[in-house]
Amino acid sequence: MPDLMTKIRIVAPKSLSYTVISTLYDLNVFHVHRYEQNNQGHAHGLSAHDHTADDLRLDIGAPLEQAEQNSRALLQVRAIKTILGISELKNHASPHKDMMYRISALHDKLQDIHSKRNKAEQQLAHQQSLLSTVRALEKLGVEYSISGLRYVTAFVGTLKNLAVEHALKVQGIQSEFASTPLGQDHLAVIIVQRGHESKARALLHDAGFAPLSLDQYKNLNSQELEHAAERDEKMLKELDTRLTSIRDEQKQHILDYEVLLQEEIKKAELPLQFATTARSFIATGYVPKKLFVEIKNALEHAAKHSIHIEEQHIDHHDDVPVKLHNSPQKKNFEILTRLYELPSYFELDPTSLLFITFPIFYGIMLGDVIYGLILFFLFFFLKRKIPDAKAWFNVLMYAALMSIVFGVVFGEYLGFEHVSVETGQSLCQNVGVCLHKEIIEAHGESEIVYSFPRLINRAHDTVNVFGIELLSVLAFSVIVGALHLNFGLLLGFWNVYHAHGLRLAMLEKASWFVMQIGLAIIVLSKMSLIIIPWWIGLIIFFVSGVMLFLGEGAKGIVEIPGLFSNMLSYMRLGALGLASVVLAVVINDGLALPLMGKGGIFIVIAILIMIVGHAINIGLGVIGPFLHGIRLHYVEFYSKFFHGGGSEYTPFGKKAQMEGE
Amino acid sequence: MAEAGLIGIAAAIVFVGSALAAAWAQSRIGVAVVGAMAEKESLFGKGLILTVIPETIVIIGFVVAFLIVGLAG
């Protein structure tokens, strides 16, 4: 079961809001139940049969006064972080004196530096562009009086395409052409005979010509510009050093401010979830039952006893938050519970059941000693590499262990069920491991081999079920399924009994047991294994049908075949295992061993085939058994007892540390 | 011997048919689930379950194919 919770109501004067909220924040145990107002202004957050709630007109609380100021300061802190290029986040912070004043002073100072820096940067860019143009003009030796000539026209400007020089010649325009690179373009001077200007202008236009106004550069010289640029560069560097020194000096403080402000804002906004009257507020929420007295004492102490705290009755309509409670080993399996849905507060927590059956199912499906070992060490390695997914790898490591156990049961080692006579004899003589000598028949030929010890041979052992030869492992799977499902029904019985009483539990859940008994009598009687006449079984079957109809209505009747298709669904435990065995056998006996026999280079190829083939099979052996193992729980098992829909227990306070940290 | 061949073909038809059916069903569900997950990531668990539900088809096909092969002796 999830942790026991208790519903509490806190009533205190508004003047104590901050004190109470701060205490709650530090305690970090109060799961706030949001107060909602319906159209009539009646209280929803308070229990329905509470008359005081209806009589009082309650409003939704407003944020505390300091909320706005804190939000503004937080914006400033974020701006500071952007200017200084700080992107980290902190989780915890120690308090600071005069925080607000410091933030605002630092913000103003940084804004000033930042705007100066922007200005210097713009100026520098402008000077550099002037400088490069002036240098280019000086290089070409352009005289600034060039524009007023009598027999020729001069074009001075930037040009994208130098091919225009050739184009001018082709057009028969007499011209002089000079150019020098300027940035990505070229600075060009083109002197054209009078009378050809318009033609030349058109050609130049096509080549991306942009005229330069020479007047602008008349009074500039490169040396002065260089000095100015140097000055700006120096200033930029200076401002950058100042920013860096501020960054180094203040970084930890700034990160602290951010955390503290976020905390304060969170506190200041909490009253939005409260119900308030003119002078007081009412907070409703849930806390773990075992902590109630401690919480009550802490709040009363903080509020100097001007506070009223009461425990309230929890009924089945309450959305009680769920705090799962499991031992450290089982805690890993909570991820599987959460992956589907949290159980509701009034239900059994299925985590312990997953802890037992999920690895077993996985083991039955994979069931190979060497595969299990490889996966165990692989998951162990990955757990070290990816600490965030620690719980997943822990779950998978349990599953890999069960694969080893079932590998021993099935006597499978890397897909080998037996070794050849030679290997078997040498193992017995040299290592002292003597395997069982066996004669097997395959493809009409008999062969002597040394088999690994086993309880069941997955690929070959069969049982006779109603005259049909069925692989034992498939029959075994259905039996496992029947047990698992009936256990689920038993849990369902318990859940319904606790929620709605014995009558409904009998009709809804026990009826399924009755039905199975009825069917068993019919089948066993028909097979002449018992002396009870078969029609008694039929009557019992019909009785169970009526019980189901009374309990669940028509839906129950429709679900009758479902129970049996659910049981058959467990055949996948054996079927997936068979697929894995067959693939391994194909890799070993079908591909690798025949090649191995040929010797030479073929031995290398055979080893490669084994490595790649078994890697693929192990890959499938992780995905398949995992998905099907979890599916058997979610689809078949859960439908017998689980409703889910619980909401996570999220206490108001410091953000909880990541699990496993 | 000819009969054994026919039994093999029968088993193959059962298996191929059920595999195609499961694949078709899964493809449709998978697309819908990925769409839903784009809206709400916490639907992964439910989506996964819905996606693997049709796998029962191929499992049952596999079992039936096995039973048919068993007929060959």
Contacts between the chains, C-beta under 8 A, distances in Angstrom:
chain1	res1	chain2	res2	distance
A	338	B	45	7.6
A	339	B	44	7.0
A	339	B	45	4.0
A	339	B	48	7.5
A	340	B	45	4.7
A	340	B	46	7.2
A	340	B	49	7.1
A	341	B	45	6.9
A	341	B	46	7.7
A	462	B	70	7.8
A	468	B	67	6.5
A	468	B	70	7.2
A	469	B	70	5.0
A	470	B	67	7.3
A	470	B	70	7.6
A	471	B	66	6.8
A	474	B	63	6.5
A	474	B	66	7.5
A	565	B	56	7.5
A	568	B	60	6.8
A	568	B	63	7.8
A	569	B	56	5.4
A	569	B	59	7.0
A	571	B	59	6.1
A	571	B	60	7.6
A	571	B	63	5.4
A	572	B	55	7.5
A	572	B	56	7.8
A	572	B	59	4.5
A	575	B	59	5.4
A	575	B	62	5.1
A	575	B	63	6.2
A	575	B	66	8.0
A	578	B	66	7.8
A	579	B	62	7.6
A	627	B	48	7.3
A	627	B	52	5.6
A	628	B	52	7.2
A	628	B	55	7.2
A	630	B	48	7.7
A	631	B	48	7.9
A	631	B	49	6.3
A	631	B	52	4.7
A	631	B	53	7.8
A	631	B	55	7.5
A	634	B	45	7.7
A	634	B	49	4.7
A	635	B	49	5.9
A	635	B	52	7.8
A	635	B	53	6.3
